[in-house]
Amino acid sequence: MPSQGPSPLEKPFFRALAELDAWADAGSRAHDGVLPYVPRRHSDTKGRLLVCHDFKGGYAEDPSDVGYSFNFWPYCDSFIYFSHHRVTIPPPGWITAAHRHGTKMLGTLIFEHIESEPDGLRLLFGRLPASATGPAAPSPTHNPNAMPVSAHYAALLADLAAKRGFDGWLLNFEWALRADGGVGHARSLAAWVGMLTKEMKERVGAHAEVVWYDSVVFSGQVRWQDRLNAYNLPFFAPSTGFFTNYTWHQDYPALQSTYFSTLSPTTLTSPHAPPKTRLDIYAGIDVYGRGSHGGGGFGAYRALEHIMPAGLSTALFGQGWTWESTRDEEGFSWERWWEYERALWLGPTTDAQKRRTVLPPGSSTKKREGDAECPHGPFRAVTEFFVRKAPPPVDGRPFCTGFSPGVGRGWWVRGARVSSAQWTDTHKQCALGDLLWPAPATLAWEDRETDSEVLPAAAPAIDFADAWIGGSSVRVTVDVPGSNAEDAFFRCVWLPVQGVDVAAGGTYEAALVFKTDTGASASAVDLDVGLLVKPDGFAVEHLESQPVTVQDNLPGEWQRQALSFSLSSDAGADPTAHVGLVVGFAAEDAAQALSFSVILGQLSVIAASPPRAASATTRILWADFASSDSADFAFAGVLSWGAALYLPQTVLPSTIPPPDAPEPLWPVAQVPLSDRLAYVNVYAMPRARAPEGPTAATFVGTSGLEGWASKMRMSWEGLKAIGVKKGAKDAVRFFVQGVTEGGEVLDWERCAFVDATLG
């Protein structure tokens, strides 16, 4: 959770291209704390999902409130952070949250209304001079009305994306291009789109995206076509994707799919992007329903039922409709919204949710002229149309989750509650267990000979009242019906939690922190919980696992289990492992129904080093503090720190081998070493109390929200907790506690402090 106080984001957007030039002149450093993009292993077999986040006003997140968060990253291929500023930059936390799941994050370049026209011209002319200038000599053949094409802003926008750590741009031009008769202006703009694609691929990477929104056509006029056709094809060709407007007729998805098949490969090939496919066409759906087929909201599935059979991808615009349409309702809460959100994305699981998904008769029967009757069946959840994808492979990035949706009403460190403040911080958002929602899809009896017995019902819920690390846990409540079977006194059920992509021949370590709650059934049931990994897409004989000895009794009744598992080299090209629990329960009276809960606090899966390889430990080497120059400023100063790895003590053999010996003299690391931290916890106390040590200090926030790897701004508001007043020249001791990417909270012996004088 961030330090309490104002948002510390640096230059979150630019209102004009001149501001972008000023940013470039200032020589801004890269946001090194943003998690880099690592692609998923999944290949496209169905249409992709692009989500375009349009919140009223943009940048509406309040770090000191429980706000909106998007939690369906496993189904989302690209996410656009949208606002109506000229240059919209995705916040660092949103980028990290997307990248943690393997989703691309895009910003927005937008031109709308007449006041955008000068900037629209500037985009193509490039940076304008402050001095008098002109051609060195007249040219009788030059057309003075012709539009130039400068790569200046293409390079700046690509540099901005590279430094801020995001992956592409949505180009939204909704004001007429009037120079050079319109057509010349449009042609120059299309050439500039190609320049931007080139710069993005070179500076950001081969995965970079430039998505054109269906608005301006070849003539320079704003004419939404609602599909790809010859009028907007010149803008699709140099880009990587096409986002259609959302007021399309019901036959348009099939129509543009057919049109795409008539295009020559030459037209679809860009020198800076791979050949295009139908999946690069994103048919738009407005969740607010403004002219969108099906009426938006819980009728959006009707539009999807036309898009998916055509082999196209989908652009879902305004998915925050669930939040903005309910936040003013009486009794609104995050939990109530989450039920509403889940109903749209995952399908209803309660009677109340089912009632909201039943659309009134005729809610989408208003047809556009020329449309035929269009019958649709009952409601279908958004995720039913898309493939669930695992996070990036564990061999390239450790998988770790504290089961946080990016909001909370407190903060926990190793099961101890260190803050009761509410917060929103997408940087801390992580997987919620993609196999758990809306209910564990592969829940099954474990080691039972019969499938005739009714399975228990398992229901997940986010629990903000308890956590191991971060602000929440996931509580899975299991309701077991009574049974008269002879062996029903002890039964085991498989509870899948999370899918991870692994590699044939790889060795991994999985660890889970959890606790159990038998509630009213405490005297009637005994639980035995074990961590287990199962294969998905490869045979079980190619998987071996064994438990790892760990400390299993932790504070707050938490337990930790770990196991090592390895795949044979014959496990296949793209194996996936399902990590979950086998829950055994012994009932005093099996004929009676019973209920219990498993609370999930933290799950990690990392690539393991071979036994002889070097294992390093992370330490915070130092901390520093630079006070703010002005007492009127919202921040007291900047806290910084440095982390490093320590290798184990080197023990050489008693006899040094000859120079031709085939083995190195010390173990060599088989996995990449990194001193990168996921974030740090920051504690503070008056300097006079320093002898009491770090355990007596007060938690004041975490790093990450600003996008920096090793520094953060400390607000005056956040320091109120230790009695510091704004502008006071108080002596304070800060403690910096690291949390690794694998979820380990560093012991105080591996952390650092700094003494600072504020004001």
C-alpha positions in Angstrom: 0.0 0.0 0.0 1.3 3.5 -0.8 2.2 6.1 1.9 -0.9 8.0 2.9 -1.2 11.3 1.2 -1.4 12.7 -2.4 -0.6 10.6 -5.4 3.2 10.9 -6.2 3.0 10.1 -9.9 5.5 12.0 -12.1 4.1 13.6 -15.3 1.2 11.1 -15.6 0.0 12.7 -18.8 0.6 15.5 -21.3 -2.1 17.9 -22.4 -0.1 19.0 -25.5 2.8 17.9 -27.6 4.8 20.9 -26.3 4.7 19.3 -22.9 6.1 16.1 -24.4 9.0 18.2 -25.8 9.6 19.7 -22.4 9.7 16.3 -20.9 12.2 15.1 -23.4 14.4 18.2 -22.9 14.4 17.5 -19.1 16.1 14.2 -19.7 13.8 12.1 -17.5 15.3 8.8 -16.3 13.6 5.4 -17.0 11.1 3.9 -14.5 13.3 1.1 -13.4 10.7 -0.2 -10.9 8.1 -1.2 -13.5 8.0 -4.9 -14.2 9.3 -5.6 -17.7 7.0 -7.3 -20.2 7.6 -11.1 -20.6 5.3 -12.8 -23.1 3.1 -15.7 -22.3 3.8 -18.9 -24.0 0.2 -19.2 -25.2 -0.4 -19.1 -28.9 -3.5 -17.6 -30.4 -6.2 -20.1 -31.2 -9.2 -17.9 -30.7 -9.9 -14.2 -30.9 -7.8 -12.0 -28.6 -9.3 -9.6 -26.0 -8.2 -6.0 -25.8 -9.7 -4.0 -23.0 -9.9 -0.2 -23.2 -10.2 1.4 -19.8 -12.3 4.6 -20.0 -12.9 6.1 -16.6 -14.7 9.4 -16.3 -11.9 12.0 -16.0 -9.1 9.5 -16.2 -6.5 8.8 -13.5 -9.3 8.5 -11.0 -7.4 6.2 -8.6 -7.2 7.5 -5.0 -4.3 5.8 -3.2 -6.1 6.4 0.1 -9.4 4.8 -0.9 -10.7 1.4 -1.9 -11.2 1.8 -5.6 -11.8 0.1 -8.9 -9.3 -2.6 -10.0 -9.3 -4.9 -13.1 -8.8 -8.5 -12.2 -9.3 -10.6 -15.3 -5.8 -10.4 -16.8 -5.6 -14.1 -17.6 -8.2 -13.5 -20.4 -6.8 -10.1 -21.6 -4.1 -9.9 -24.2 -3.8 -6.1 -24.3 -5.0 -3.3 -22.1 -5.4 0.3 -23.1 -5.2 3.0 -20.4 -7.5 5.7 -21.9 -8.2 9.3 -21.1 -8.9 12.5 -23.0 -5.5 14.1 -22.4 -3.4 14.4 -25.6 -0.9 11.9 -24.4 -2.2 9.3 -21.8 0.6 7.4 -20.0 -0.4 4.3 -18.2 0.4 4.6 -14.4 3.4 2.4 -13.3 1.2 0.2 -11.1 -1.1 -0.6 -13.9 1.8 -1.5 -16.2 3.3 -3.8 -13.5 0.0 -5.5 -12.8 -0.5 -6.2 -16.6 3.0 -7.5 -17.1 2.8 -9.7 -14.0 0.1 -11.6 -15.9 1.7 -11.4 -19.4 -0.7 -8.7 -20.7 0.5 -5.8 -22.8 -0.2 -2.3 -21.6 -0.9 0.6 -24.1 -1.2 4.3 -23.7 -3.3 6.7 -25.8 -2.6 9.5 -28.3 -5.8 11.4 -28.9 -6.9 14.3 -31.1 -10.5 15.5 -30.6 -12.4 18.8 -30.9 -11.1 21.8 -32.8 -8.6 22.8 -30.1 -6.6 19.7 -31.1 -6.0 20.8 -34.7 -2.8 22.7 -34.1 -1.3 19.7 -32.3 -2.5 17.5 -35.1 -0.4 19.5 -37.5 2.5 19.7 -35.2 2.6 15.9 -35.0 3.6 15.7 -38.6 5.7 18.9 -38.9 7.8 17.9 -35.8 9.0 20.3 -33.2 8.5 23.9 -34.1 11.4 26.4 -33.9 11.5 29.5 -31.8 13.5 31.5 -34.3 12.7 32.9 -37.8 13.3 30.2 -40.4 12.5 29.2 -43.9 13.7 27.4 -47.0 17.3 28.2 -48.1 16.2 28.7 -51.7 12.8 28.6 -53.5 11.7 25.4 -55.2 9.4 25.8 -58.3 8.3 22.1 -58.0 7.5 22.1 -54.3 3.8 22.1 -53.4 3.5 24.6 -50.6 0.3 23.0 -49.3 1.8 19.5 -49.0 2.1 18.0 -45.6 5.5 16.9 -44.4 6.1 13.8 -42.3 8.6 14.2 -39.5 9.6 11.2 -37.2 10.3 13.6 -34.3 7.2 12.7 -32.3 7.2 9.1 -33.3 10.6 8.9 -31.8 9.6 10.8 -28.6 6.5 8.6 -28.1 8.5 5.5 -28.5 11.1 6.8 -26.1 8.4 7.7 -23.6 7.0 4.1 -23.8 10.5 2.6 -23.4 11.3 4.8 -20.4 7.9 4.3 -18.7 7.9 0.6 -19.5 4.7 0.2 -21.5 4.1 -1.6 -24.8 2.3 0.5 -27.3 -0.2 3.2 -28.3 -3.8 3.5 -29.3 -4.1 6.2 -32.0 -7.4 8.0 -31.8 -7.9 10.8 -34.3 -11.4 12.2 -34.1 -10.9 15.6 -35.7 -10.8 16.2 -39.5 -7.6 16.4 -41.4 -8.0 19.4 -43.5 -4.5 20.3 -44.8 -3.5 19.5 -48.4 -7.1 18.9 -49.4 -7.6 16.3 -46.7 -6.3 13.4 -48.7 -2.7 14.6 -48.6 -3.0 15.2 -44.9 -4.4 11.7 -44.4 -1.7 10.1 -46.5 1.0 11.9 -44.5 -0.6 10.7 -41.3 -0.6 7.1 -42.5 3.1 7.4 -43.3 3.7 8.8 -39.7 1.9 5.7 -38.3 4.4 3.6 -40.0 7.2 5.7 -38.5 5.7 5.2 -35.0 5.5 1.4 -35.6 9.1 1.3 -36.6 10.3 3.4 -33.6 8.2 1.3 -31.2 9.6 -2.0 -32.5 13.2 -0.7 -32.3 13.0 1.0 -28.9 10.4 -1.0 -27.0 10.7 -4.4 -28.7 9.2 -6.8 -31.2 6.1 -7.1 -29.1 5.2 -3.4 -29.3 1.8 -2.5 -30.6 0.4 0.5 -32.5 -3.4 0.2 -32.7 -5.5 2.4 -35.0 -9.0 3.4 -34.0 -11.6 3.5 -36.7 -12.3 7.2 -37.2 -10.5 9.2 -39.9 -10.7 7.8 -43.4 -8.7 8.3 -46.6 -10.3 11.7 -47.3 -9.3 13.1 -43.9 -12.9 13.2 -42.8 -14.0 11.6 -39.5 -16.3 8.9 -40.8 -16.6 5.9 -38.4 -16.9 2.8 -40.7 -17.6 0.3 -37.9 -15.5 -2.2 -39.8 -12.3 -2.5 -41.8 -12.7 -1.5 -45.4 -10.9 0.3 -48.2 -11.6 3.7 -46.6 -9.6 3.0 -43.5 -7.3 0.3 -44.8 -4.4 2.8 -45.4 -4.2 3.3 -41.6 -4.4 -0.4 -40.7 -1.6 -1.4 -43.1 1.2 0.5 -41.2 -0.1 -0.3 -37.7 -0.2 -3.6 -35.8 -4.0 -3.6 -35.0 -7.3 -2.1 -36.0 -9.9 -1.1 -33.3 -13.3 -0.8 -35.0 -16.0 1.6 -33.8 -18.7 -0.1 -31.8 -21.9 0.9 -33.7 -21.6 -1.9 -36.3 -24.5 -3.8 -37.9 -24.9 -7.4 -37.0 -23.4 -8.6 -40.2 -20.3 -6.4 -40.1 -18.0 -8.9 -38.2 -18.6 -11.5 -40.9 -18.4 -8.9 -43.6 -15.0 -7.6 -42.6 -13.7 -11.1 -42.1 -14.6 -11.8 -45.7 -13.1 -8.5 -46.8 -9.9 -9.3 -45.1 -9.6 -12.5 -47.1 -9.6 -10.5 -50.3 -6.5 -8.4 -49.3 -3.2 -9.3 -50.8 -0.3 -10.3 -48.5 1.6 -7.3 -49.8 -1.0 -5.0 -48.4 -1.0 -6.7 -45.1 2.8 -6.8 -44.7 4.6 -4.0 -42.9 8.4 -3.8 -42.9 8.3 -3.3 -39.2 5.6 -5.8 -38.1 4.7 -9.4 -38.8 2.1 -10.2 -41.4 -1.4 -9.4 -40.2 -4.2 -11.9 -39.5 -7.9 -11.6 -38.7 -6.9 -11.6 -35.1 -5.4 -8.1 -35.6 -8.9 -6.7 -36.2 -10.6 -5.8 -32.9 -14.3 -5.4 -33.2 -15.4 -2.8 -30.8 -18.0 -3.3 -28.0 -19.1 -0.4 -25.8 -20.0 -1.8 -22.4 -22.0 1.4 -21.7 -24.1 0.3 -24.7 -24.0 3.5 -26.8 -25.1 2.1 -30.1 -23.4 -1.2 -29.5 -25.1 -4.4 -30.6 -26.7 -6.1 -27.7 -27.1 -2.9 -25.7 -23.8 -3.2 -23.7 -23.6 -4.3 -20.1 -25.0 -7.8 -19.6 -26.1 -7.7 -23.2 -22.5 -7.5 -24.5 -22.4 -11.2 -25.0 -24.8 -10.7 -28.0 -22.1 -8.7 -29.8 -19.5 -11.4 -28.9 -21.7 -14.1 -30.5 -21.2 -12.3 -33.8 -17.5 -11.4 -33.4 -16.1 -14.8 -32.4 -17.5 -16.9 -35.2 -16.0 -14.5 -37.7 -12.5 -15.2 -36.3 -11.9 -11.7 -35.2 -10.6 -10.3 -31.9 -12.6 -8.1 -29.5 -12.0 -4.6 -28.2 -14.1 -4.1 -25.0 -14.4 -0.4 -24.3 -15.5 1.0 -20.9 -15.3 -2.2 -18.8 -15.4 0.0 -15.7 -19.2 0.4 -16.4 -19.8 -2.1 -13.6 -18.2 0.3 -11.1 -19.4 3.7 -12.5 -23.0 2.4 -12.9 -23.3 1.1 -9.3 -21.0 3.3 -7.1 -23.8 5.7 -6.3 -26.3 3.0 -5.3 -27.4 2.8 -1.7 -25.3 0.3 0.2 -22.5 0.3 -2.3 -19.3 -1.4 -1.3 -16.3 -3.0 -3.0 -17.6 -6.4 -2.1 -21.0 -5.7 -3.6 -19.4 -4.3 -6.8 -17.1 -7.4 -7.0 -20.1 -9.7 -7.1 -21.6 -7.5 -9.9 -18.3 -7.5 -11.7 -17.9 -11.3 -11.4 -21.4 -11.8 -12.8 -20.4 -10.0 -16.0 -17.0 -11.6 -16.4 -17.4 -15.1 -14.9 -21.2 -15.7 -14.8 -23.7 -15.5 -12.0 -23.3 -17.8 -9.0 -26.1 -16.5 -6.7 -29.8 -15.8 -7.3 -29.1 -12.0 -6.9 -26.5 -12.1 -9.6 -28.7 -14.2 -11.9 -31.5 -11.6 -11.6 -29.1 -8.9 -12.8 -28.1 -10.9 -15.9 -31.7 -11.4 -17.0 -32.2 -8.6 -19.5 -35.7 -7.1 -19.9 -37.7 -8.2 -22.9 -36.8 -6.1 -25.9 -33.7 -4.6 -24.3 -31.7 -5.2 -27.5 -34.4 -5.6 -30.1 -34.1 -2.1 -31.4 -32.6 -2.7 -34.8 -30.6 -0.4 -37.0 -32.0 0.2 -40.4 -31.3 -2.8 -42.6 -30.7 -5.2 -39.7 -32.7 -8.5 -39.6 -34.2 -10.0 -36.5 -31.3 -11.2 -34.3 -32.3 -13.8 -31.7 -29.9 -14.6 -28.9 -29.9 -17.1 -26.1 -29.5 -16.5 -22.4 -26.7 -14.5 -20.8 -23.1 -15.7 -21.4 -20.1 -14.5 -19.3 -17.4 -12.5 -21.1 -14.7 -15.0 -20.2 -16.7 -17.8 -21.9 -15.5 -16.4 -25.2 -11.8 -16.3 -24.5 -8.9 -18.6 -23.6 -7.6 -18.4 -20.0 -3.8 -18.0 -20.2 -1.2 -18.8 -17.5 1.2 -16.0 -16.5 4.7 -15.9 -18.2 6.6 -19.1 -17.8 8.2 -19.6 -14.4 11.6 -20.2 -15.9 11.7 -16.6 -17.1 10.0 -14.9 -14.1 9.2 -16.3 -10.6 5.5 -16.7 -10.0 4.3 -15.2 -6.6 0.9 -14.1 -5.4 -0.4 -12.7 -2.2 -4.0 -13.0 -3.6 -4.5 -9.2 -3.7 -7.0 -7.5 -6.1 -4.9 -4.2 -5.7 -7.1 -2.8 -2.9 -7.4 -3.3 0.8 -8.4 -2.1 4.2 -5.2 -2.9 6.0 -1.7 -4.2 5.4 -0.1 -7.4 6.7 3.5 -8.5 6.9 4.1 -12.2 7.7 0.6 -12.4 9.1 0.8 -9.4 11.4 -1.4 -6.4 10.7 0.8 -3.3 10.5 -1.8 -0.9 9.2 -5.6 -0.5 9.2 -5.7 2.2 6.5 -7.7 1.6 3.3 -5.8 1.8 0.0 -5.7 1.3 -3.8 -2.4 0.3 -5.3 -2.4 -1.7 -8.6 1.3 -2.3 -8.2 0.4 -4.8 -5.5 -2.2 -6.5 -7.6 -1.5 -10.2 -8.2 -3.2 -13.4 -9.3 -6.3 -14.4 -7.4 -5.9 -18.1 -8.3 -7.1 -18.5 -11.9 -8.4 -22.0 -11.3 -10.6 -20.9 -8.4 -13.1 -18.5 -10.0 -16.1 -18.5 -10.2 -15.8 -21.9 -8.6 -13.0 -24.5 -8.8 -13.7 -25.9 -12.3 -11.7 -29.1 -11.8 -12.7 -29.8 -8.2 -12.6 -33.6 -7.8 -12.5 -36.4 -5.3 -8.9 -37.5 -4.8 -8.1 -41.3 -4.7 -11.7 -42.4 -4.6 -12.9 -45.3 -6.7 -16.3 -44.0 -7.4 -17.5 -40.8 -9.0 -21.1 -41.3 -8.0 -20.8 -39.4 -4.7 -21.9 -35.8 -4.9 -18.9 -33.4 -4.9 -18.6 -30.7 -2.3 -19.4 -27.2 -3.3 -16.4 -24.8 -3.1 -16.9 -21.0 -3.2 -14.0 -18.5 -3.3 -14.2 -15.0 -1.7 -11.7 -12.2 -1.2 -11.1 -11.7 2.5 -9.9 -8.2 3.5 -10.0 -9.1 7.2 -6.9 -11.4 7.2 -3.8 -11.8 5.1 -0.3 -13.3 5.2 1.3 -10.6 3.1 -0.3 -7.5 1.6 -4.0 -6.6 2.0 -6.1 -9.7 1.5 -6.3 -13.5 1.2 -8.7 -15.8 -0.6 -11.1 -17.8 1.5 -12.4 -20.9 -0.1 -15.4 -22.3 1.7 -16.2 -26.0 1.1 -19.6 -27.3 1.9 -19.7 -31.1 2.0 -23.1 -32.9 1.8 -23.7 -35.9 4.1 -22.9 -39.3 2.9 -23.9 -42.9 3.9 -21.0 -44.5 2.0 -19.0 -47.0 4.0 -15.8 -45.1 3.5 -17.2 -41.6 3.9 -15.7 -41.1 7.4 -12.5 -39.9 5.6 -12.6 -38.3 2.2 -10.1 -36.2 0.1 -10.9 -33.6 -2.4 -8.6 -31.9 -5.0 -8.8 -28.1 -4.9 -7.0 -26.5 -7.8 -5.6 -23.0 -7.3 -3.3 -21.8 -10.0 -2.0 -22.8 -13.4 1.7 -22.1 -14.2 3.6 -22.7 -17.4 6.8 -24.8 -16.9 9.3 -26.5 -19.1 10.1 -30.1 -19.9 13.2 -31.1 -18.0 12.7 -28.3 -15.5 12.8 -28.5 -11.7 10.7 -26.1 -9.6 9.8 -25.4 -6.0 6.2 -24.5 -5.1 5.3 -23.1 -1.7 1.9 -22.2 -0.1 1.1 -20.3 3.0 -2.4 -21.1 4.2 -4.7 -21.7 7.3 -7.9 -23.6 7.9 -11.1 -22.7 9.6 -13.6 -25.3 10.6 -16.0 -22.8 12.2 -19.2 -24.4 13.5 -18.0 -27.9 12.3 -14.8 -27.7 14.5 -15.9 -30.6 16.8 -17.2 -32.7 13.9 -14.3 -32.6 11.4 -10.5 -33.0 11.3 -8.7 -31.6 8.3 -5.4 -32.7 6.7 -4.2 -30.4 4.0 -1.4 -31.1 1.5 0.2 -29.1 -1.3 0.1 -30.9 -4.7 1.0 -30.3 -8.3 -0.8 -32.0 -11.1 0.0 -32.1 -14.9 -2.1 -30.3 -17.5 -1.5 -31.4 -21.0 1.1 -34.0 -20.3 1.0 -37.5 -18.7 1.4 -37.8 -14.9 4.3 -40.2 -15.3 6.4 -37.3 -16.5 5.9 -35.5 -13.2 7.8 -36.2 -10.0 7.4 -34.3 -6.7 8.6 -34.5 -3.2 7.9 -32.4 -0.1 10.5 -29.9 1.1 11.0 -29.4 4.8 9.9 -25.9 5.9 8.7 -24.1 9.0 5.1 -25.2 9.0 3.8 -23.3 12.0 3.8 -19.5 11.5 2.3 -16.5 13.3 -1.5 -16.1 13.3 -2.1 -19.9 12.8 -0.7 -19.7 9.3 1.1 -22.8 7.9 3.6 -23.2 5.1 4.1 -26.2 2.9 6.5 -26.6 0.0 7.4 -29.2 -2.5 9.9 -29.7 -5.2 8.7 -31.0 -8.6 10.4 -31.9 -11.8 9.3 -32.7 -15.3 11.0 -35.3 -17.5 12.4 -34.2 -20.8 9.5 -36.1 -22.5 6.8 -33.9 -20.9 6.1 -32.2 -24.2 6.7 -28.8 -25.7 4.4 -26.6 -23.7 3.5 -28.2 -20.3 1.4 -26.5 -17.7 1.2 -27.5 -14.1 -1.8 -27.0 -11.8 -0.9 -26.1 -8.2 -3.5 -26.8 -5.6 -4.4 -28.6 -2.4 -5.6 -32.0 -1.4 -7.9 -31.5 1.5 -8.6 -34.6 3.6 -11.4 -34.4 6.1 -12.4 -37.0 8.7 -16.0 -36.6 9.8 -17.3 -37.7 13.2 -20.7 -38.4 11.5 -20.3 -38.7 7.8 -24.1 -38.6 7.3 -24.2 -35.0 8.5 -23.3 -32.1 6.2 -20.3 -30.1 7.2 -18.5 -26.9 6.2 -14.9 -25.7 6.4 -12.7 -23.1 4.8 -9.1 -22.9 3.5 -7.6 -19.4 3.6 -4.9 -18.9 1.0 -2.2 -16.3 2.0 0.6 -16.7 -0.5 1.6 -19.0 -3.3 4.9 -19.1 -5.1 6.5 -21.2 -7.9 10.1 -20.7 -8.8 12.7 -22.4 -10.9 15.0 -24.3 -8.6 18.7 -24.5 -8.8 20.5 -27.8 -9.0 21.8 -29.1 -5.6 25.4 -27.9 -6.2 24.5 -24.5 -7.7 25.1 -21.3 -5.8 22.2 -20.0 -3.8 22.4 -16.3 -3.1 20.6 -14.2 -0.4 19.3 -10.7 -0.8 20.2 -7.8 1.5 19.4 -4.1 1.8 22.9 -2.7 1.9 22.1 0.9 2.7 19.3 3.5 2.9 19.4 7.3 2.4 17.1 10.2 2.7 17.0 13.6 0.9 14.7 16.2 2.6 12.4 18.4 0.5 13.6 22.0 0.0 10.1 23.4 0.7 7.9 23.0 3.7 4.9 23.8 1.4 5.6 20.8 -0.7 3.3 17.7 -0.1 6.3 15.5 0.4 8.9 15.5 3.2 11.6 14.0 1.0 12.9 11.1 -1.0 13.8 7.8 0.6 16.3 5.6 -1.3 18.0 2.3 -0.8 20.4 -0.2 -2.4 20.0 -4.0 -2.5 22.6 -6.6 -3.4 23.2 -10.4 -3.4 25.4 -12.3 -1.1 26.8 -15.6 -2.3 27.4 -18.4 0.3 30.9 -18.8 1.7 33.3 -20.3 -0.7 34.9 -23.5 0.5 37.6 -24.7 -1.7 38.6 -28.4 -1.8 41.5 -29.3 0.4 43.5 -30.3 -2.7 43.3 -27.9 -5.6 42.6 -29.9 -8.7 44.8 -29.7 -11.8 44.0 -27.0 -14.4 42.4 -29.6 -16.8 39.8 -30.6 -14.2 36.3 -30.5 -15.8 34.5 -29.1 -12.8 34.6 -25.4 -11.6 36.1 -24.8 -8.2 32.8 -23.5 -6.8 29.2 -24.2 -7.7 28.0 -22.2 -10.7 24.5 -20.7 -10.7 22.2 -22.4 -13.1 19.4 -19.8 -13.0 19.8 -16.1 -13.5 20.8 -14.2 -10.3 18.9 -11.0 -9.5 18.8 -8.5 -6.7 15.6 -7.0 -7.9 12.9 -6.6 -5.1 9.2 -6.7 -5.7 8.9 -3.7 -3.3 10.0 -2.6 0.2 8.0 -2.0 3.4 8.9 1.3 5.1 8.7 1.8 8.8 9.5 5.0 10.8 10.0 6.2 14.4 11.2 9.3 16.1 15.0 9.2 16.2 14.9 9.4 20.0 13.3 5.9 20.1 15.9 4.3 17.9 17.3 2.0 20.6 13.9 0.2 20.7 14.8 -1.3 17.3 12.8 -1.9 14.1 10.1 -4.0 15.7 8.9 -0.9 17.6 8.7 1.3 14.5 5.5 2.2 12.7 4.6 1.1 9.2 4.2 4.1 6.9 3.9 2.6 3.4 5.4 0.6 0.6 7.3 1.4 -2.6 6.2 0.7 -6.2 3.4 3.1 -6.9 5.8 5.7 -8.5 7.6 3.2 -10.8 11.0 3.5 -9.1 13.0 0.4 -8.1 15.0 1.9 -5.3 13.4 5.2 -4.2 10.1 6.6 -3.1 8.7 10.0 -1.9 7.5 10.2 1.7 4.5 12.4 2.2 4.0 14.6 5.3 0.5 13.0 5.5 2.0 9.5 5.8 4.4 10.6 8.7 1.5 11.8 10.9 1.4 8.3 12.3 4.6 8.9 14.2 3.7 12.4 15.3 5.5 14.4 12.6 3.9 17.7 11.6 4.3 19.2 8.1 7.4 21.3 7.9 8.7 20.3 11.3 12.5 19.7 11.5 12.1 16.4 13.3 14.7 13.7 13.5 13.3 10.4 12.2 14.7 6.9 11.7 13.4 5.0 8.6 13.7 1.3 8.3 13.6 -0.3 4.8 12.5 -3.9 4.6 12.8 -5.7 1.3 10.3 -8.2 -0.2 11.8 -10.4 -3.0 10.0 -11.3 -6.3 9.6 -14.8 -4.8 7.6 -13.3 -1.9 10.2 -13.6 0.9 10.1 -10.8 3.4 13.7 -10.1 4.5 14.6 -10.5 8.1 15.6 -7.3 9.9 19.2 -8.6 10.0 19.2 -8.2 6.1 17.5 -4.8 6.1 18.8 -1.2 6.6 17.9 2.0 8.4 18.7 5.7 7.7 18.5 8.6 10.1 17.0 11.7 8.6 16.3 15.3 9.6 13.1 16.5 8.0 12.2 20.0 6.9 
